[in-house]
């Protein structure tokens, strides 16, 4: 659990929900490393050991692109974080976590790359159907299933997202952005609220429909302040120079909601957060699983803002 100030606060209005919101990203800021690195990698290793088929998928013919991802990430880590990573005869290792081998789970290069960074790594490949999910290491999903999305093109992947399904303008724009991506990297943020600090947070399509139909509260004892966590996703896109596939990275930051009360800009952050929750329509609330809890969350946030 993180008791420090949040690393990212996209709920300040800079990254509104259900918008594309892509922004240019300097390559030296591509991967994020923080004090949770060892703990997050330990959780990835646990998931690979216990449920490998749910957290890693690959199509035949993607290994060269996977190696390209691994090589890019290794080179980036060595040049950007020399105090954390070092080159050895066997490859790259994390200083202080020597001997943690990836090949005990899989010989896939994407798995090896995923056990160096806190990001999840998704490989997108273009064909006649569009950009499809061709391989992925997804240990920390935010309410979606890697197996259900595997092999699907973007428009079908985004089908459950209100306003982003097949045939919508946002869906067409995303496809064009993927096509137009060249050497530059881009990033966007997404955020939500969850009732615990679990990094592994999957949700199948059946579970999503059931949740939207029944709309259960995730805080049955009513104590939102004690249990709510802000889940921030930092997503990046980068076209691989050799394969021309696109690497989609997802970095999860979890912060207890109550840390906002100690933030120097708590009045602005809490008020903006509440306003954006109150602006969500019914379909958006159902998708985020916040239909039953939105008003309680907004009340708590507005109280926090007014008490500042």
C-alpha positions in Angstrom: 0.0 0.0 0.0 1.3 3.4 -0.9 1.1 6.1 1.8 3.2 8.6 -0.1 1.8 11.3 -2.3 0.4 10.0 -5.6 2.8 9.9 -8.6 0.1 10.9 -11.1 -3.1 12.8 -10.5 -5.0 12.6 -13.9 -8.3 13.2 -12.1 -7.2 16.8 -11.7 -9.0 17.4 -15.0 -5.9 16.8 -17.3 -7.1 13.3 -18.4 -10.8 13.0 -18.4 -12.5 9.6 -18.5 -13.8 8.2 -21.7 -11.6 10.4 -23.9 -8.6 9.3 -26.0 -6.3 11.9 -24.5 -3.0 10.9 -26.2 -0.1 13.2 -25.5 3.6 13.1 -26.8 6.0 11.3 -24.5 9.8 11.9 -24.3 11.5 8.5 -24.7 13.6 9.0 -21.6 10.4 8.9 -19.6 9.0 5.8 -21.3 9.3 3.3 -18.4 8.7 4.2 -14.8 10.7 2.7 -11.9 9.9 3.4 -8.2 10.2 1.9 -4.8 7.6 -0.7 -5.5 9.7 -2.4 -8.2 10.7 -5.5 -6.2 7.2 -6.0 -4.8 5.5 -5.6 -8.1 7.9 -8.1 -9.8 7.4 -10.6 -7.0 3.6 -10.4 -7.6 4.2 -10.9 -11.4 6.3 -14.0 -10.5 3.5 -15.4 -8.3 1.0 -14.9 -11.0 3.2 -16.6 -13.6 3.7 -19.5 -11.3 0.0 -19.9 -10.3 -2.0 -18.8 -13.4 0.4 -18.5 -16.4 -2.2 -19.1 -19.0 -4.3 -16.1 -17.8 -1.4 -13.6 -17.7 0.5 -14.4 -20.9 -0.6 -15.1 -24.4 1.2 -15.2 -27.8 0.5 -15.9 -31.4 2.9 -18.0 -33.5 5.2 -15.7 -35.4 5.5 -13.0 -32.7 8.8 -14.1 -31.1 11.0 -11.8 -33.2 8.9 -8.8 -32.2 9.0 -10.0 -28.6 12.8 -10.1 -28.8 12.7 -6.6 -30.2 10.6 -5.4 -27.2 13.0 -7.1 -24.8 16.0 -5.6 -26.4 14.5 -2.1 -26.4 13.5 -2.3 -22.8 16.9 -3.7 -21.7 18.7 -0.9 -23.5 16.4 1.7 -22.1 16.7 0.4 -18.5 20.5 0.3 -18.6 20.9 3.8 -20.0 18.1 5.4 -17.9 18.3 3.6 -14.6 22.0 2.6 -14.1 21.5 2.6 -10.3 18.9 -0.1 -10.6 19.9 -2.3 -13.5 23.2 -3.8 -14.7 24.5 -5.9 -17.5 25.8 -9.4 -16.7 27.1 -12.2 -18.8 23.6 -13.8 -18.7 21.8 -10.6 -19.6 20.4 -7.7 -17.5 19.5 -8.0 -13.8 18.1 -5.8 -11.1 20.6 -4.8 -8.5 19.6 -6.3 -5.2 17.3 -9.0 -6.8 20.0 -11.2 -8.4 19.0 -14.7 -9.4 15.4 -14.1 -10.3 15.2 -15.9 -13.6 12.3 -15.5 -16.0 12.9 -18.7 -18.0 11.5 -20.9 -15.2 8.0 -19.7 -16.4 8.5 -19.4 -20.1 11.2 -18.9 -22.7 9.1 -16.1 -24.3 11.1 -12.9 -24.6 8.0 -10.8 -23.6 7.9 -12.7 -20.3 11.6 -11.9 -19.7 11.0 -8.3 -20.5 7.9 -8.2 -18.2 10.0 -9.4 -15.2 12.3 -6.4 -15.5 9.6 -3.7 -15.3 6.4 -2.8 -13.4 4.6 -2.2 -16.7 2.4 -4.8 -18.4 3.4 -5.3 -22.1 0.9 -5.8 -24.9 2.0 -6.4 -28.5 -0.4 -5.1 -31.2 -0.1 -6.3 -34.9 -1.7 -4.9 -38.0 -3.7 -7.1 -40.4 -6.8 -6.7 -42.6 -9.0 -6.6 -39.5 -7.0 -3.8 -38.0 -4.7 -3.7 -35.0 -5.1 -6.9 -33.0 -3.7 -8.1 -29.7 -1.1 -10.6 -30.9 0.8 -11.2 -27.6 0.7 -9.9 -24.1 1.9 -10.1 -20.6 -0.9 -8.7 -18.5 -0.4 -9.4 -14.8 -2.2 -6.3 -13.5 -5.4 -6.0 -15.6 -7.8 -3.2 -14.8 -11.2 -5.0 -15.1 -10.6 -6.9 -18.3 -9.5 -10.4 -19.4 -6.4 -11.0 -21.5 -7.8 -14.3 -22.8 -11.1 -12.7 -23.9 -9.2 -10.0 -25.8 -6.5 -12.1 -27.3 -6.5 -12.0 -31.1 -9.2 -9.4 -31.3 -8.9 -6.1 -33.2 -9.0 -2.8 -31.4 -12.7 -2.1 -32.2 -13.8 -5.3 -30.6 -11.4 -4.9 -27.7 -13.0 -1.6 -26.9 -16.6 -2.8 -27.6 -17.7 -2.7 -24.0 -16.4 0.8 -23.4 -19.3 3.3 -23.7 -18.8 5.4 -26.9 -15.8 3.5 -28.2 -17.5 0.4 -29.8 -17.2 -0.6 -33.5 -18.3 2.2 -35.9 -18.0 5.0 -33.4 -15.8 8.1 -34.1 -13.4 7.4 -31.2 -12.9 3.9 -32.5 -12.0 5.2 -35.9 -9.7 7.9 -34.5 -7.8 5.3 -32.4 -7.2 3.1 -35.5 -5.9 6.2 -37.4 -3.6 7.1 -34.5 -2.2 3.6 -34.4 -1.6 3.7 -38.2 0.0 7.1 -38.0 2.3 6.3 -35.1 6.0 6.4 -36.2 9.1 6.9 -34.1 7.5 9.0 -31.4 6.0 7.6 -28.2 2.7 8.8 -26.8 1.0 8.4 -23.4 -2.4 8.6 -21.9 -4.0 8.1 -18.4 -7.0 6.3 -17.2 -8.3 6.0 -13.6 -10.9 4.4 -11.5 -11.8 3.4 -7.9 -11.5 0.0 -6.4 -12.2 -1.5 -3.0 -8.8 -3.0 -2.2 -5.1 -2.7 -3.2 -5.0 -5.7 -5.5 -2.8 -5.2 -8.6 -4.4 -8.3 -10.3 -7.9 -7.0 -11.0 -9.5 -9.0 -13.9 -13.1 -9.0 -15.0 -14.7 -11.2 -17.6 -17.4 -10.0 -20.0 -19.9 -12.2 -18.1 -18.9 -10.6 -14.7 -19.1 -7.1 -16.2 -22.6 -7.7 -17.5 -23.6 -9.2 -14.1 -22.1 -6.2 -12.3 -23.9 -3.7 -14.5 -27.2 -5.6 -14.0 -27.1 -6.0 -10.3 -25.0 -2.9 -9.5 -23.6 -4.1 -6.2 -21.8 -1.8 -3.9 -18.1 -2.6 -3.5 -18.1 -1.0 0.0 -20.8 -2.9 1.8 -19.9 -1.6 5.2 -20.2 2.0 3.9 -16.7 3.0 4.9 -15.4 4.3 1.6 -12.6 6.2 3.1 -11.2 3.1 4.7 -11.3 0.8 1.7 -11.2 2.9 -1.5 -8.1 3.0 -3.7 -7.4 5.2 -6.7 -6.2 3.0 -9.5 -4.3 5.1 -12.1 -3.2 3.5 -15.4 -0.4 5.2 -17.3 -0.5 3.8 -20.8 2.1 4.3 -23.5 2.2 3.5 -27.2 5.4 3.0 -29.2 5.8 1.6 -32.7 8.7 -0.9 -32.9 11.2 0.1 -35.5 11.9 -3.4 -37.0 8.6 -5.3 -36.8 6.4 -2.2 -37.1 4.2 -3.7 -34.4 3.0 -1.4 -31.6 4.0 -2.0 -28.0 1.3 -0.9 -25.6 2.5 -0.6 -22.0 0.3 -0.2 -18.9 1.7 0.9 -15.6 -0.5 0.7 -12.5 -0.3 3.1 -9.6 -2.5 2.4 -6.5 -3.1 5.1 -3.9 -5.5 5.0 -1.0 -8.2 7.6 -1.5 -7.5 9.0 1.9 -4.0 10.2 0.8 -5.7 13.0 -1.0 -6.6 14.5 2.4 -2.8 15.1 2.9 -2.1 16.4 -0.5 -1.1 20.1 -0.7 -3.5 20.6 -3.6 -6.3 18.4 -2.0 -9.0 21.0 -2.4 -8.5 21.2 -6.2 -7.9 17.5 -6.7 -10.8 16.4 -4.6 -13.2 18.9 -6.1 -12.2 17.9 -9.7 -12.4 14.2 -8.9 -15.9 14.6 -7.5 -17.1 16.7 -10.4 -15.9 14.2 -12.9 -17.6 11.3 -11.1 -20.9 13.3 -11.0 -20.6 14.0 -14.7 -20.5 10.3 -15.7 -23.7 8.9 -17.3 -25.4 5.6 -16.4 -23.5 3.5 -19.0 -20.2 5.0 -17.9 -20.9 4.4 -14.3 -21.9 0.8 -15.0 -18.7 0.2 -17.0 -16.6 1.6 -14.1 -18.5 -0.4 -11.5 -19.3 2.8 -9.6 -23.1 3.1 -10.0 -23.9 2.2 -6.4 -20.9 4.0 -4.9 -20.6 7.2 -7.0 -22.7 9.4 -4.7 -20.8 8.3 -1.5 -17.5 8.8 -3.2 -18.5 12.3 -4.5 -19.8 13.2 -1.0 -16.5 12.2 0.6 -14.4 14.0 -2.0 -16.5 17.2 -1.7 -16.2 17.0 2.1 -12.4 16.7 1.6 -12.3 19.6 -0.7 -14.4 21.9 1.5 -12.4 20.9 4.6 -9.1 22.0 3.0 
